[in-house]
Amino acid sequence: MKDKDVVQPFLGYSPSGKASGELVYVNYGRVQDFEQLKDLSVNVTGKIAIMRYGKIFRGNKVIFYYQPL
């Protein structure tokens, strides 16, 4: 049962639907976080990235995810 006083999470510019796939934790989603994952041979391509809130602007988190290292 949904609480009528709680706003459900959403991303305003994303399409509706369900996401599915392998999850990968990327700390704050900063460039150095993705570089560390690359150094550890962790491939994030095609995976759902779980990121902590904070440290950098949330829009940059998405940009950095898609930037090749």
Helices and strands as residue ranges (DSSP letters): E 23-25, H 31-39, E 48-50, H 58-66
